[in-house]
Amino acid sequence: AFGRRVPSLAAMETSTRTHVLVLGSRSAIGRKLIAHLESQSLEVIPVSSARCDLLDAASVERLIAELKPRAHAIRYAVHLSTTYGRQDLPMARHVARIVNALAVPRLVFLSSWVVMLDKSWVSTGYIETKRQVEAFFRDSWHDEPARLRVVRPSVVVGDTSLMHQRILDALALVPDLVPSQLARCFVPVGDVVACIADVGSQEEGLRTHCVLGPLKSVREATGVSEPTGLVRSVVHAALAPARLALYVLVCVLAW
């Protein structure tokens, strides 16, 4: 009809792409993300290690063949899988292969906020691998930079399956060992999930997103109160060397 507004090609493409490919679907963040996406009426294609070994080329090719018929419907992919070590880079090469073979418009990669810091400050094997994977993905789509989104959260908590939440829960059992000087930016897992879903759905916009929670002391995050009473105060004072050692250890590990 005359005067009728014709939707843009990009809008029509978004309306027909209603699937999200989630690699690492059984992780704590993966499970939360799937629930969030399904609440938005998006269909999730979950990929866990049971479905595809992202370190095995043959397994990756089988996944590609399986998903080819639905490739046209994939709006974006999310890469949450990690080996917490050097195998993350070979895995990233296979993830790029999947994204390219299925012509997925965008990939959202879950990294870490610590990669922003200078290497002389923080350089663990895990963080260095995150830096390498980010660089690999950027090089892979150098001519198509809009295909990559990077989400860099701080310390993710809020689910007992998360490593940092388990550490906090364990520290809460030994309150007199919790260093009072130690603080981190704790971010709820729900905020990270919302950011991933938001940046994945955007065709344009910022390509690197940091999700930083408010700075809190570890004592506050664990819910541990300051010592009161004579006996508790004596025990707390006696364990001061242990608290200092724990503080130094955590700083060195840069968790």
C-alpha positions, -999 to 999 in steps of 0.1 A, spaced: 0 0 0 11 36 -7 29 52 23 35 19 40 69 17 57 90 -12 44 112 -28 71 149 -27 66 168 -58 54 185 -60 88 152 -59 107 137 -86 85 168 -107 90 166 -103 128 129 -113 128 137 -146 110 167 -154 131 152 -166 163 178 -192 175 208 -186 197 237 -211 197 252 -215 233 285 -232 235 292 -242 271 255 -246 278 259 -267 310 281 -241 328 264 -220 356 263 -190 334 251 -211 304 221 -225 323 211 -190 335 216 -176 300 194 -203 285 166 -196 309 169 -158 302 168 -163 264 138 -187 265 120 -161 286 125 -138 256 109 -163 232 142 -172 216 150 -208 208 183 -220 222 206 -245 206 226 -258 236 260 -273 230 278 -290 259 308 -312 259 285 -342 258 271 -330 224 304 -317 209 340 -318 219 352 -284 209 388 -296 210 382 -324 185 380 -314 148 359 -344 138 334 -337 165 332 -300 155 325 -310 118 297 -334 129 281 -305 149 284 -282 118 267 -309 97 240 -313 123 232 -276 125 234 -267 88 197 -270 83 190 -245 110 220 -222 103 198 -195 86 178 -191 119 208 -185 142 208 -149 154 241 -151 173 264 -176 191 278 -174 226 311 -189 236 312 -198 273 333 -230 272 368 -229 288 395 -254 299 410 -228 322 443 -232 304 462 -234 272 436 -255 254 413 -225 252 432 -212 221 428 -244 200 391 -244 212 387 -209 199 399 -219 164 372 -246 163 346 -221 176 356 -197 147 352 -226 123 316 -232 136 307 -195 133 321 -192 98 307 -225 85 272 -217 97 275 -180 87 265 -169 122 262 -131 122 278 -125 156 298 -143 183 297 -132 220 328 -143 238 329 -144 276 363 -131 287 375 -114 319 378 -78 330 414 -85 342 426 -86 306 424 -48 306 451 -46 332 488 -43 322 506 -77 321 531 -64 347 502 -62 372 483 -94 365 495 -122 342 483 -157 352 481 -185 327 443 -182 326 442 -145 320 470 -147 294 449 -173 275 419 -150 276 440 -122 261 452 -146 233 417 -158 225 404 -122 223 433 -114 199 426 -145 178 389 -137 174 397 -101 164 422 -112 139 398 -138 125 372 -112 117 396 -83 111 375 -73 80 342 -79 98 348 -65 133 310 -63 140 309 -101 141 326 -101 175 313 -90 209 334 -94 240 319 -94 275 344 -89 304 328 -95 338 345 -90 371 341 -116 399 308 -134 390 288 -147 420 252 -156 428 251 -193 420 266 -221 440 280 -237 408 302 -207 402 338 -211 414 340 -177 431 307 -182 449 320 -216 462 351 -198 475 330 -172 493 308 -199 508 339 -219 520 354 -187 536 321 -180 554 327 -213 573 360 -200 587 352 -163 594 384 -157 614 405 -165 583 388 -140 560 412 -111 553 396 -77 561 418 -59 536 408 -80 506 382 -65 483 368 -73 448 342 -61 424 315 -88 428 289 -89 400 256 -110 401 254 -137 375 221 -122 364 238 -90 353 263 -109 332 236 -130 315 215 -98 307 246 -82 292 254 -112 270 218 -114 257 217 -76 251 250 -73 232 243 -104 212 210 -91 199 225 -58 188 237 -56 152 257 -24 159 271 -8 190 301 -13 213 321 -44 207 337 -47 242 315 -46 273 328 -46 309 303 -58 336 318 -46 369 300 -50 402 304 -27 432 336 -30 451 331 -50 483 353 -65 509 354 -102 510 342 -101 545 311 -82 534 306 -106 504 307 -136 527 284 -120 552 310 -125 579 307 -100 608 335 -84 627 346 -104 658 328 -96 691 333 -110 725 366 -118 743 371 -154 731 362 -146 695 386 -115 695 414 -136 709 410 -163 683 407 -136 656 440 -120 668 458 -153 670 449 -161 633 463 -128 620 493 -145 604 471 -170 586 449 -142 573 479 -123 560 492 -155 543 458 -160 527 456 -124 516 490 -126 499 481 -159 482 449 -146 468 466 -114 455 493 -136 438 467 -158 422 446 -127 412 413 -144 415 
